[in-house]
Each structure stands twice: as structure tokens, then as C-alpha cells.
Amino acid sequence: MNKNFNSTNWREHLPVPVYGEHPEYNAFYYKAWELAHSHLKSIPGMPQDPYMDESLCDTQVWIWDSCFMALFCKFAGDVFPGVETLSNFYEVLYGERSLPKIVPSEKEPKWTRAVPGKESDIYIHIADNPPLFAWAEYENALYSGDKERIRDLLYNKRFLQKHYEWFDTSKGGERIRGVFLPTCLVAEDIGFRWEGGRSGMDNTPRGRKAPRDGTERPDAKDLLWVDALCQQALAARSLARLFRLVGDEENALLWDEKFDQKRDVVEKYYWDASDRFYYDIDVNSHDFCKVMTAGSFWALTSGVASSERAEQLAAHVRDERAFGGDVPLISLARSDGDYYSDGRYWRGGLWLPTAYAALKGLSEYGMHSLTHEAASKILAHMYATFCEWEPHTIWECYSPEYHRPALTPKGDKTSRPDFCGWSALGPISIYIEFVLGFCGADAFTKTLTWEMPENVRGEIGIKNFRFGDIITDVIAKNGVCTVKSNEPYTLVICGKEYVIPAGETEFKI
């Protein structure tokens, strides 16, 4: 795949959704790409220049945000440096590079301690964000087919293995060169102590000792966070899969073992059979901290949940008192004492990164009908907010009940606008993968998987879809599928394989 991140005709490289039931979504889709492209930033001296900027401030970059941005950039990876942006972290944490200096603007937040108009270092905000590098690399590899990047990461640089090993042995309080804040992550025998900001879920009420907690961050010092353990399991699983993409079964099996070890710990200690839910636990007593949050759905994304437990967990996605209703997969169960209908950040807000991760998990377990239903509601909610709330844009997070952005923790202002940023996952990735149903591409096997929704009215499909060297259009209407491709590949529609030749073809489905 030839890459040109400074291309002026980048729009020509975008997939084109086809959705006869809701053609209006495409304007929203293109708005997300336009905002994302406006956050393509160039600073001489960055390991990756240009890179995807999360648009929070001038002098800090975030692991958590950047990994999720890579998960929508994969659809146009030849013109958007999503996964390449991760080099800005790899080369500082595990290489010999430093991030350059910059003169911040007048809008630079005071907490960065950078003075507007005066040269300042750029920092990685925190090192112990969720360990999602390997997952982002694997998902992008399936679209790029780039074996050379995989080999370089796994054998020459070993960045992914080093990050896994560091996360698995972290003792907290570490000051790391090039990182703004000290670490909080502490590895224990059966999990990880953490805190809200490092987990990415800022003001989550996890760790509280009562049904409701008025403090902004009740993080208990002895709390073991279920998502940290599941995300580390996901990293091991992704590393095994990356090794398999380059034909290294020996190393893949070693990482399978690490995944199995993490899975067994999650299944033994973190599953509450009475509530049928994964909870955080106390490091000493192993008692459950019964706060239902989106963090538990990482048990699906990582694949640690058994099929039976996955089905039981999915019941909470259908339950209007928990994570169901008109706006599903919100950050905190509606029945929780700390839930706010206006969101208050992670106390009820709909956050696209955790919603997307949960949808990926549901899809991995074959729950395609539920995935499509939940994804359709999320996209509809975002679109209605886009139309009804001014400015007409895409927001950092959303109210779980009203067509408006979520409020910040104190309830005194809205979350950030123009956030593409990870919120582009909704109009782009959730739209393509789970509303339209194009949930899997594999450039290595030349396979495209389409879980086409049932009872579709009108046309549905996608044009200019790219994975590896393949560029294809796939459109279905009234039981007939029309496909155009520059190269042969295999199209799998709801479990049935169709051999697609180069050129144009038509068949009944």
C-alpha cells in the first residue's frame, strides 16, 4: 500500500457507505472524516510527522486516544497516519527518541504547566493508559497487509512485547523520561491496581464504598481493575495473532499461553455468578466492587469470557435498566446510584471508544443481530445530536438520554466539540462495521466478511472499500448482490462464501 499522508485528493481514498434506509448518515460520515483530517498535525521532530492529533492541547499526546483513532484510520490507511502515530509513543518509551519542543497557543490549559508563547517540551501525557498498542496494530494489519511493519515491530524493535512486559511488572510511582505524569499502575498476582485517569475513565465511580459517592474519583487503593487485566489479555491475544500473520507459530503459541493465563484469572476471580457480570475486586479479600460500568465489556473484546458468560453479559446490553435502551453501551448502568441522565462524563455518558470496543466483542462472539441493533441506536443518537444541538458537530461524549453532548464531571459545561479524535469511531467504524455489517477484512487471506443485517429495505453495501491491494464495491438489493473488484477475493456473507473474480459480477444471496 503506497502511503501519502499529505495527499490533496485524500477524499478519493475513503470508502463510500450505501444505506438506502438512511442516506442522510453519509453527510455525517463525511463530516467525521473532515474533522479527523483537520486534526492531521505536522510538527518537525516528531517520530511520526504528520500524525493524528487528539486535539486536547498542544504539548501533550495520549496513548488511549491515539490507539482508538487508529481504529477508524484503518479504512483509509494510505492517507491517514493512524497506526503510524503510535511511533510517537514507541520511540520515546522504548527507543532513544524524544518529542520536540513547541510554542503553545493561548488556549493551552494551565494544568500542562506550559506557558503560551514560550517554548515547551511535548510530553506523553501518561504511560499507563490501557495497553491497546498490539490490538490497534493487529486490526490495522488486517487492512494494510503490511508484513514488513509487523516483522519490524515484532523482531527488530520488539515495541509491543516490551510494552506488555512493562505493563505486567509495573510497580507504580515511576517517573518515565518524556512522560508528563508518574505512573499509578501496580501489577499484582491476580490483576492490576490503577486509577480513573490512567484507565481512561476519569471520574468513574468504581472503587466506591457506598451505593453513591460524591467524590470525583473514589478509586480505592486496593481495587483491582477488571478492564486492565482484560486489556492485557487482549494484548497477548493480538500478539499471538500478529505472529501468525507472519507464519511464526512457535511465538504465537507462547503468546497464546500468556492469554490463557490472563483469561483463567479473570474467569476465576472477576465473575459474579449471582449478577452475571464481571466486576472489579478487592486485592486482599477478592470481594466484588459492584459498580456496573462499560469497563467490564472488555471481557468480550479480549475474548476471555466463555460463550455462556458472554451470553449472560450480553443480557445487560438488552436491559434498559443497565446498558440497553435507546442509547445503549453507555459508561455506567442506568440503575447505578451515581448515574446522571446528562452524562457527567463517565457517570452515564456515551463514549465512543468503549462502545466501539464492546461492539467488537459482541461481534466476535457472533451476536450480530444485537450488535447491529445497538450500533444503529448509537449512530442514530449521534446523528440526532448533530442535527439538533449547536454547534452541529461531533462531541467528546454524549448524554445517555437526550440529543445533546454529555456534561463534564461538575455538570457546568458540555464536553469538547469537534472531537475526531476518537468520536469519529461512531460515524465511521461503527457505521461501516456494525450498522452496514462489514465487520471483518483480511488482506492476508483476501477475505471480506459481511454480516448483512436482516430485513434490509433498499440498497445496502459499500463502495471503494480497500484492504491490501483490493478495491471493491459490494451492493445488495432485493436479494441480489452486485460486486466490482480490481482483484479476486472471497466475500463471506452471513457465513456463506462467494468467490469474487476481478471485474464485475452479480449473484443471488
Number of C-alpha atoms within 10 A of each C-alpha: 14 9 12 14 17 13 13 9 9 16 15 12 18 19 19 18 23 22 22 15 12 12 13 11 19 17 11 23 21 17 20 24 22 14 17 25 18 14 19 19 15 14 14 13 13 19 21 21 18 20 24 29 25 24 20 16 15 23 25 19 24 20 25 23 22 26 24 27 28 27 24 29 24 25 23 23 26 20 23 29 24 27 27 19 23 22 18 23 26 22 18 19 20 14 12 8 17 20 24 15 17 18 17 20 15 10 10 18 16 9 6 16 10 20 15 17 12 11 13 18 17 24 24 22 20 22 26 26 23 21 25 21 26 26 25 22 26 22 20 24 24 23 24 25 20 17 15 10 14 20 16 12 18 18 11 10 15 15 22 23 18 15 21 19 12 13 21 18 13 18 16 15 12 14 13 15 12 19 21 19 17 16 21 23 24 18 20 14 8 18 26 27 27 24 27 21 16 20 20 20 21 17 20 28 29 25 25 19 13 11 11 13 15 10 10 13 18 17 22 17 12 16 24 29 27 24 25 27 28 30 23 28 29 27 29 28 25 26 29 25 22 26 21 15 21 16 11 13 14 11 15 21 16 13 22 17 14 17 24 15 14 20 22 14 17 24 16 10 18 27 22 16 10 6 13 16 21 29 26 31 24 19 19 9 8 15 15 19 21 20 24 24 27 23 27 24 30 25 30 27 24 27 22 26 25 14 13 9 19 21 16 16 21 23 16 20 23 17 14 15 13 20 27 20 18 16 24 26 33 29 27 29 26 23 13 19 15 19 20 23 15 22 30 29 29 28 30 31 29 30 27 26 23 22 24 25 21 25 26 22 23 25 23 17 17 12 16 21 18 18 25 25 15 26 26 20 18 28 21 19 23 26 23 15 22 19 15 11 13 11 12 16 20 26 26 23 31 31 27 32 19 16 19 24 30 31 26 20 19 9 14 9 12 21 22 16 17 20 21 29 26 25 28 31 26 28 27 24 22 29 23 23 23 27 26 24 26 23 20 17 24 19 19 17 13 19 22 20 20 22 22 22 17 9 7 16 12 13 18 23 24 21 18 18 22 24 26 18 15 19 17 25 20 22 19 22 16 13 10 13 17 15 22 20 21 14 14 17 19 16 20 18 16 15 10 10 13 14 12 19 15 15 12 13 14 14 11 10 13
